[in-house]
Amino acid sequence: MKGFIPKPIISYTVNLLFILIIIGFIMSSFVDNVIFLVAVFIILFVLISILFNRLYMEYIRPINKASETIEEIIKGNYQARFHATNNQTLGLLSDNINRLARDLTDFSLQEQIQSEQLSTLVDNTESGLVLLDEKGYIHLVNPKFISLFGKTEKDYIGSLYYSVLNNEVLQQTIQNVFLYEKKIKKTFKHYIGIEKLYLEISGAPIINERNLLKGAVLVLHDITELKKLEDMRKDFVANVSHELRTPITSIKGFSETLLDGNMQDTEALKEFLQIIYNESYRLQLLIEDLLALSRLEGDNYQLVLNKLDARKLIADIIPALHYKAEQRGIKVDLDIEATEIKADKERISQVIINLLDNAINYTAEEGHVAIKIFETEQHVCISVSDTGIGISEKELPRVFERFYRVDKARTRDSGGTGLGLAIVKHIVEVHHGDIEIDSEINKGTTITVYLPK
């Protein structure tokens, strides 16, 4: 468009110039005065110059300016504008160019926002993402994928997948997606140092509107927590089955013995009935503890929080456990520094009872058990310590698991269900508190509960 002049204007100018030249020649045939002829041609030259100057100012320069504006827009400068108001035709051209620039600005802004949103989504998703073209070159990897498999983004982008992805499952999944052109899903183990993760990989082909394969996308989900929960569920079912089977087997066995004709032996009858009673009581405790756990884990469980007098609370709990401790020659010390606890009375009483009962059960005769209630700046702390058998460092992380026993024989002999510390932990958590355990083999254990003030 640069230097462009509209055809009507060129035709009009040429015609006018031709007419003026003819007039000049006609006049020269009648006039012999050379000076007059020179003057006429000078006047003609001036008129033509004025005409071209007006033509340049009104048409050529605005059109060149319009051409430059369009070139700027083509380069991506959507802020460029063209203004022409002296001519109706050029004014319409100006409006159209400026409207195009504004529309492109809006489109560019929307595209930028969408690109930023997509980039934010890809970068912050908790799943690993990989995008490949139809030739197997990697075009995108997100930070989650890099955190799982290492290296940097530059190491992956533009490389063939089999040259940078060393994991065999990833390579097989990509090959199967390209080969069969359908979704592929697999689960595999992945190690980051010594940490073991379970990953689920989903591969899907990218098909265009002509039904041609244009690439593939991989999505990797970290299902480690789900795997752990599944394992815990299996362990829980197995443990519950085992714990229920033991007392039920005892009750059934001794009942069958009595029914087979041993009811005349008074001493055996009394002994068997006592065993049946003990096992049924243990079964009752187990079911009550399971129900307690179920209630604590419920979404709609609500605490009844009250301000409790710490000394009165301990005074109500200790007598029942004091007798048990005396029977084993265990000394129980009290150290109550905090005067007030904000908690659910029934639940926090259960915490203290379970902790003291555990301490007594796992402490040898003539041992020592102590409970201390004190305050810090943000918490009221309940600490129960003993001089018992202690817990190994390897077992410490598991003591709050359901049915986990440090000493299985001793726990069963004491009538324990293996759920006491699991219940304690849940009660502390619903109080938005925390619990810590410190122990050493054959030196004792200290469990401290932190309740927010």
C-alpha positions as CSV (number, residue, x, y, z in Angstrom):
1,M,0.0,0.0,0.0
2,K,3.0,2.3,0.5
3,G,2.9,5.1,-2.1
4,F,-0.5,4.1,-3.4
5,I,-2.7,6.8,-5.1
6,P,-6.4,6.1,-5.9
7,K,-7.1,5.7,-9.6
8,P,-9.8,8.5,-9.8
9,I,-7.3,11.0,-8.4
10,I,-4.6,10.0,-10.9
11,S,-7.0,10.3,-13.8
12,Y,-8.3,13.6,-12.6
13,T,-4.7,15.0,-12.2
14,V,-3.5,13.7,-15.6
15,N,-6.5,15.2,-17.4
16,L,-6.1,18.6,-15.7
17,L,-2.3,18.6,-16.5
18,F,-3.0,17.7,-20.1
19,I,-5.6,20.5,-20.5
20,L,-3.3,23.1,-19.0
21,I,-0.5,22.0,-21.4
22,I,-2.8,22.2,-24.4
23,I,-4.0,25.7,-23.3
24,G,-0.3,26.7,-23.0
25,F,0.5,25.6,-26.5
26,I,-2.6,27.3,-28.0
27,M,-1.7,30.5,-26.3
28,S,1.9,30.3,-27.5
29,S,0.7,30.1,-31.1
30,F,-1.0,33.5,-30.7
31,V,1.5,35.2,-28.5
32,D,5.0,35.9,-29.7
33,N,6.2,37.4,-26.5
34,V,8.6,34.9,-24.9
35,I,8.4,36.4,-21.5
36,F,4.7,36.0,-21.4
37,L,5.0,32.3,-22.4
38,V,7.5,31.7,-19.6
39,A,5.2,33.4,-17.2
40,V,2.3,31.2,-18.3
41,F,4.4,28.0,-17.9
42,I,5.6,29.2,-14.5
43,I,1.9,29.7,-13.5
44,L,1.1,26.3,-14.8
45,F,4.0,24.8,-12.8
46,V,2.9,26.5,-9.6
47,L,-0.7,25.3,-10.1
48,I,0.5,21.8,-10.7
49,S,2.7,21.9,-7.6
50,I,-0.1,23.2,-5.4
51,L,-2.3,20.4,-6.8
52,F,0.2,17.7,-6.1
53,N,0.9,19.1,-2.6
54,R,-2.8,19.0,-1.8
55,L,-3.0,15.5,-3.3
56,Y,0.0,14.4,-1.2
57,M,-1.4,15.9,2.1
58,E,-4.9,14.7,1.7
59,Y,-4.4,11.2,0.2
60,I,-0.8,10.0,-0.2
61,R,0.5,10.8,3.3
62,P,-2.6,9.4,5.2
63,I,-2.5,6.3,3.1
64,N,1.2,5.8,3.8
65,K,0.4,6.4,7.5
66,A,-2.4,3.8,7.3
67,S,0.1,1.3,5.6
68,E,2.6,1.9,8.4
69,T,-0.1,1.4,11.1
70,I,-1.1,-2.0,9.5
71,E,2.6,-3.1,9.4
72,E,2.9,-2.3,13.1
73,I,-0.3,-4.3,13.8
74,I,1.1,-7.2,11.8
75,K,4.3,-7.1,14.0
76,G,2.1,-7.5,17.1
77,N,1.9,-3.9,18.2
78,Y,-1.9,-3.7,18.7
79,Q,-1.7,-0.3,20.4
80,A,-0.9,1.3,17.0
81,R,-3.6,3.7,15.7
82,F,-4.4,5.6,12.5
83,H,-6.4,8.9,12.5
84,A,-7.8,10.6,9.4
85,T,-10.7,13.1,9.7
86,N,-10.3,15.4,6.6
87,N,-11.6,12.8,4.1
88,Q,-14.8,10.7,4.5
89,T,-13.3,7.7,2.7
90,L,-10.0,7.8,4.7
91,G,-12.0,8.4,7.8
92,L,-13.9,5.1,7.2
93,L,-10.5,3.4,6.6
94,S,-9.2,4.9,9.9
95,D,-12.2,3.6,11.8
96,N,-11.9,0.1,10.4
97,I,-8.1,-0.1,11.1
98,N,-8.6,1.1,14.6
99,R,-11.5,-1.3,15.2
100,L,-9.3,-4.1,14.0
101,A,-6.5,-3.1,16.4
102,R,-8.9,-2.9,19.3
103,D,-10.4,-6.3,18.5
104,L,-6.9,-7.8,18.2
105,T,-6.0,-6.2,21.5
106,D,-9.0,-7.8,23.2
107,F,-8.3,-11.2,21.5
108,S,-4.6,-11.0,22.6
109,L,-5.6,-10.2,26.2
110,Q,-8.1,-13.0,26.4
111,E,-5.5,-15.4,24.8
112,Q,-2.9,-14.3,27.4
113,I,-5.3,-14.7,30.3
114,Q,-6.3,-18.2,29.1
115,S,-2.6,-19.1,28.5
116,E,-1.8,-17.9,32.1
117,Q,-4.7,-19.8,33.5
118,L,-3.7,-23.0,31.7
119,S,-0.1,-22.5,32.7
120,T,-1.1,-22.0,36.3
121,L,-3.3,-25.1,36.2
122,V,-0.6,-27.3,34.7
123,D,2.1,-26.0,37.0
124,N,0.1,-26.4,40.2
125,T,-1.7,-29.6,39.5
126,E,-0.9,-32.5,41.9
127,S,-0.5,-34.8,39.0
128,G,2.5,-35.2,36.7
129,L,1.8,-34.3,33.1
130,V,3.7,-35.1,29.9
131,L,2.7,-34.0,26.3
132,L,4.2,-35.7,23.2
133,D,3.8,-35.1,19.5
134,E,3.1,-37.9,17.0
135,K,6.9,-38.4,16.5
136,G,7.5,-39.0,20.2
137,Y,9.1,-35.7,21.0
138,I,8.2,-34.2,24.4
139,H,6.6,-30.7,24.3
140,L,5.6,-30.3,27.9
141,V,6.4,-31.5,31.4
142,N,5.1,-29.9,34.5
143,P,6.9,-29.3,37.9
144,K,5.1,-32.3,39.5
145,F,6.6,-34.7,36.9
146,I,10.0,-33.1,37.4
147,S,9.7,-33.5,41.2
148,L,8.9,-37.2,40.7
149,F,11.6,-38.1,38.1
150,G,14.2,-35.4,38.5
151,K,16.2,-33.5,35.9
152,T,15.1,-30.1,34.5
153,E,12.5,-28.9,32.0
154,K,15.2,-28.3,29.4
155,D,16.3,-31.9,29.7
156,Y,12.9,-33.1,28.5
157,I,11.5,-30.5,26.1
158,G,12.4,-31.3,22.5
159,S,13.8,-34.7,23.3
160,L,12.6,-38.1,22.2
161,Y,10.8,-39.8,25.1
162,Y,12.9,-43.0,25.1
163,S,16.1,-41.0,25.3
164,V,15.1,-39.1,28.5
165,L,12.5,-41.3,30.2
166,N,14.4,-44.1,31.9
167,N,11.4,-45.7,33.6
168,E,10.3,-48.8,31.8
169,V,6.6,-48.5,32.6
170,L,6.5,-44.9,31.2
171,Q,8.1,-46.1,27.9
172,Q,5.8,-49.1,27.6
173,T,2.7,-47.0,28.3
174,I,3.7,-44.5,25.6
175,Q,4.5,-47.2,23.1
176,N,1.1,-48.9,23.7
177,V,-0.8,-45.6,23.4
178,F,0.9,-45.0,20.0
179,L,0.5,-48.6,18.9
180,Y,-3.2,-49.2,19.9
181,E,-4.4,-45.6,19.9
182,K,-6.4,-46.1,23.0
183,K,-6.3,-45.2,26.7
184,I,-3.8,-47.1,28.8
185,K,-3.7,-47.2,32.6
186,K,-1.2,-48.9,34.9
187,T,0.0,-48.8,38.5
188,F,3.7,-49.1,39.5
189,K,6.2,-48.5,42.3
190,H,8.6,-45.6,42.1
191,Y,11.5,-44.8,44.4
192,I,12.8,-41.3,45.2
193,G,15.9,-42.2,47.3
194,I,14.6,-44.6,49.9
195,E,11.1,-43.3,49.7
196,K,8.7,-45.7,48.0
197,L,5.8,-44.2,46.1
198,Y,2.8,-45.8,44.3
199,L,2.0,-44.1,41.0
200,E,-0.9,-44.6,38.6
201,I,-0.2,-43.6,35.0
202,S,-2.9,-42.9,32.5
203,G,-1.9,-42.5,28.8
204,A,-4.3,-41.2,26.2
205,P,-3.9,-40.6,22.4
206,I,-4.5,-37.1,20.9
207,I,-6.7,-37.6,17.8
208,N,-7.5,-34.7,15.4
209,E,-10.8,-34.1,13.5
210,R,-9.6,-36.3,10.6
211,N,-9.1,-39.2,13.0
212,L,-5.3,-39.0,12.7
213,L,-2.9,-39.5,15.7
214,K,-1.3,-36.2,16.6
215,G,0.4,-37.1,19.9
216,A,-0.2,-38.4,23.4
217,V,-0.7,-37.1,26.9
218,L,0.4,-38.9,30.1
219,V,-1.0,-38.1,33.5
220,L,0.6,-39.5,36.7
221,H,-1.3,-39.7,40.0
222,D,0.5,-40.3,43.3
223,I,-1.7,-42.9,45.0
224,T,0.7,-43.7,47.9
225,E,-1.8,-42.4,50.5
226,L,-4.6,-44.4,49.0
227,K,-2.4,-47.5,48.9
228,K,-1.6,-47.0,52.6
229,L,-5.2,-46.5,53.5
230,E,-6.1,-49.7,51.6
231,D,-3.4,-51.6,53.4
232,M,-4.6,-50.2,56.7
233,R,-8.1,-51.3,55.9
234,K,-7.0,-54.8,55.1
235,D,-4.9,-55.0,58.3
236,F,-7.8,-53.6,60.3
237,V,-10.2,-56.2,58.9
238,A,-7.7,-59.0,59.5
239,N,-7.0,-57.8,63.0
240,V,-10.6,-57.4,64.0
241,S,-11.3,-60.9,62.6
242,H,-8.4,-62.3,64.7
243,E,-9.4,-60.4,67.8
244,L,-13.0,-61.5,67.6
245,R,-12.2,-65.1,66.7
246,T,-10.0,-65.6,69.8
247,P,-12.7,-65.0,72.5
248,I,-15.4,-66.5,70.4
249,T,-13.4,-69.7,69.9
250,S,-12.8,-69.8,73.7
251,I,-16.5,-69.3,74.5
252,K,-17.6,-71.9,72.0
253,G,-15.0,-74.4,73.0
254,F,-15.7,-74.3,76.8
255,S,-19.5,-74.2,76.2
256,E,-19.2,-77.3,74.1
257,T,-17.2,-79.0,76.8
258,L,-19.8,-78.2,79.4
259,L,-22.6,-79.3,77.1
260,D,-20.8,-82.6,76.5
261,G,-21.5,-83.7,80.1
262,N,-18.9,-82.0,82.3
263,M,-21.5,-79.9,84.2
264,Q,-21.4,-82.3,87.2
265,D,-17.8,-81.3,88.0
266,T,-18.5,-78.2,90.2
267,E,-14.9,-77.0,90.1
268,A,-14.5,-77.4,86.4
269,L,-17.9,-75.8,85.8
270,K,-16.9,-72.8,87.8
271,E,-13.6,-72.5,86.1
272,F,-15.1,-72.8,82.6
273,L,-17.9,-70.3,83.4
274,Q,-15.3,-67.9,84.7
275,I,-13.3,-68.2,81.4
276,I,-16.5,-67.8,79.4
277,Y,-17.3,-64.7,81.4
278,N,-13.8,-63.2,81.0
279,E,-13.8,-63.8,77.3
280,S,-17.3,-62.4,76.8
281,Y,-16.2,-59.3,78.9
282,R,-13.2,-58.9,76.7
283,L,-15.4,-59.2,73.6
284,Q,-17.6,-56.5,75.0
285,L,-14.7,-54.2,75.6
286,L,-13.5,-54.8,72.1
287,I,-16.8,-53.9,70.6
288,E,-17.2,-50.8,72.8
289,D,-13.7,-49.6,71.7
290,L,-14.5,-50.2,68.1
291,L,-17.8,-48.2,68.5
292,A,-15.9,-45.5,70.3
293,L,-13.4,-45.2,67.4
294,S,-16.2,-45.2,64.9
295,R,-17.9,-42.3,66.7
296,L,-14.7,-40.3,67.0
297,E,-14.0,-40.7,63.3
298,G,-17.5,-39.6,62.3
299,D,-17.8,-36.3,60.4
300,N,-20.7,-35.1,62.7
301,Y,-18.9,-35.9,66.0
302,Q,-19.1,-33.0,68.4
303,L,-17.3,-32.4,71.6
304,V,-19.0,-30.9,74.7
305,L,-16.3,-28.5,75.9
306,N,-16.2,-27.3,79.5
307,K,-13.8,-25.8,81.9
308,L,-12.7,-28.7,84.2
309,D,-11.0,-28.5,87.5
310,A,-7.8,-30.6,87.0
311,R,-7.5,-31.8,90.6
312,K,-11.2,-32.9,90.8
313,L,-10.9,-34.6,87.5
314,I,-7.9,-36.7,88.6
315,A,-9.5,-37.3,92.0
316,D,-12.5,-38.9,90.2
317,I,-10.2,-41.1,88.0
318,I,-7.4,-42.3,90.3
319,P,-9.3,-44.5,92.8
320,A,-10.2,-47.1,90.3
321,L,-6.7,-47.4,89.0
322,H,-5.0,-46.9,92.3
323,Y,-6.3,-50.3,93.5
324,K,-4.9,-52.0,90.4
325,A,-1.5,-50.4,90.9
326,E,-1.4,-51.4,94.6
327,Q,-2.1,-55.0,93.7
328,R,1.1,-54.9,91.6
329,G,3.1,-52.9,94.1
330,I,3.3,-50.0,91.7
331,K,3.6,-46.5,93.1
332,V,1.5,-43.7,91.5
333,D,2.7,-40.1,91.9
334,L,0.5,-37.0,91.1
335,D,1.9,-33.6,90.2
336,I,-1.0,-31.2,89.3
337,E,0.3,-27.7,88.5
338,A,-2.4,-26.6,86.0
339,T,-5.7,-25.8,87.8
340,E,-8.0,-25.8,84.7
341,I,-8.5,-27.9,81.6
342,K,-10.9,-26.9,78.7
343,A,-12.1,-30.2,77.3
344,D,-14.9,-32.8,76.9
345,K,-15.0,-34.3,80.4
346,E,-15.9,-37.9,79.3
347,R,-13.4,-38.0,76.5
348,I,-10.5,-36.5,78.4
349,S,-11.2,-38.8,81.3
350,Q,-10.9,-41.7,78.8
351,V,-7.5,-40.4,77.6
352,I,-6.1,-40.2,81.2
353,I,-7.6,-43.7,82.1
354,N,-6.2,-45.3,79.0
355,L,-2.7,-43.8,79.5
356,L,-2.5,-44.7,83.2
357,D,-3.9,-48.2,82.5
358,N,-1.3,-48.8,79.8
359,A,1.5,-47.5,82.1
360,I,0.4,-49.8,84.9
361,N,0.1,-52.8,82.6
362,Y,3.6,-52.4,81.1
363,T,5.4,-51.6,84.4
364,A,6.9,-54.4,86.4
365,E,6.0,-54.9,90.1
366,E,7.5,-52.4,92.5
367,G,7.7,-50.0,89.6
368,H,6.8,-46.3,89.4
369,V,4.0,-44.4,87.4
370,A,3.6,-40.6,87.5
371,I,1.0,-38.3,86.0
372,K,1.8,-34.6,85.7
373,I,-0.6,-31.8,84.5
374,F,1.1,-28.5,83.7
375,E,0.8,-25.4,81.5
376,T,2.8,-23.8,78.7
377,E,2.1,-20.5,77.0
378,Q,-0.3,-22.1,74.6
379,H,-1.2,-25.5,76.0
380,V,-2.3,-27.5,79.0
381,C,-0.2,-30.6,79.1
382,I,-1.0,-34.1,80.5
383,S,2.1,-36.3,80.9
384,V,2.0,-39.9,82.0
385,S,5.4,-41.7,82.5
386,D,6.4,-45.1,83.8
387,T,9.4,-47.2,84.5
388,G,8.1,-50.1,82.4
389,I,9.5,-52.2,79.6
390,G,9.7,-49.3,77.2
391,I,9.3,-49.3,73.4
392,S,12.0,-49.7,70.7
393,E,12.7,-46.8,68.4
394,K,11.5,-49.0,65.4
395,E,8.1,-49.6,67.1
396,L,7.5,-46.0,68.2
397,P,5.8,-44.8,64.9
398,R,3.3,-47.7,65.1
399,V,2.1,-47.5,68.7
400,F,-1.0,-45.5,67.8
401,E,-2.1,-48.0,65.1
402,R,-5.2,-50.0,65.9
403,F,-4.4,-53.4,67.4
404,Y,-0.7,-52.8,67.4
405,R,0.8,-54.3,70.6
406,V,4.4,-53.9,71.8
407,D,4.0,-57.1,74.0
408,K,1.1,-59.1,72.6
409,A,1.1,-61.7,75.4
410,R,1.1,-59.1,78.2
411,T,-1.7,-57.0,76.6
412,R,-4.0,-60.0,76.2
413,D,-3.3,-61.1,79.8
414,S,-4.2,-57.7,81.0
415,G,-7.5,-57.7,79.1
416,G,-6.4,-55.0,76.6
417,T,-8.0,-54.7,73.2
418,G,-5.1,-53.1,71.4
419,L,-7.2,-50.0,70.7
420,G,-6.4,-47.9,73.7
421,L,-3.7,-45.6,72.2
422,A,-5.6,-45.4,68.9
423,I,-8.6,-44.0,70.8
424,V,-6.3,-41.6,72.8
425,K,-4.9,-40.2,69.6
426,H,-8.3,-39.7,68.0
427,I,-9.7,-37.9,71.1
428,V,-6.6,-35.6,71.2
429,E,-7.0,-34.9,67.5
430,V,-10.7,-33.9,67.8
431,H,-9.6,-31.5,70.6
432,H,-7.2,-30.0,68.0
433,G,-4.3,-31.1,70.3
434,D,-1.1,-33.0,69.8
435,I,0.5,-36.1,71.4
436,E,4.1,-37.1,71.8
437,I,5.8,-40.3,73.0
438,D,9.3,-40.7,74.3
439,S,10.5,-44.2,75.3
440,E,13.6,-46.3,75.8
441,I,13.8,-50.1,76.2
442,N,13.8,-51.2,79.8
443,K,13.8,-47.6,81.1
444,G,10.2,-46.6,80.6
445,T,7.9,-44.5,78.5
446,T,6.5,-41.0,78.7
447,I,3.4,-39.9,76.7
448,T,2.5,-36.2,76.7
449,V,-0.8,-34.8,75.5
450,Y,-1.0,-31.1,74.5
451,L,-4.4,-29.5,74.6
452,P,-4.9,-26.0,73.4
453,K,-5.9,-23.4,76.0
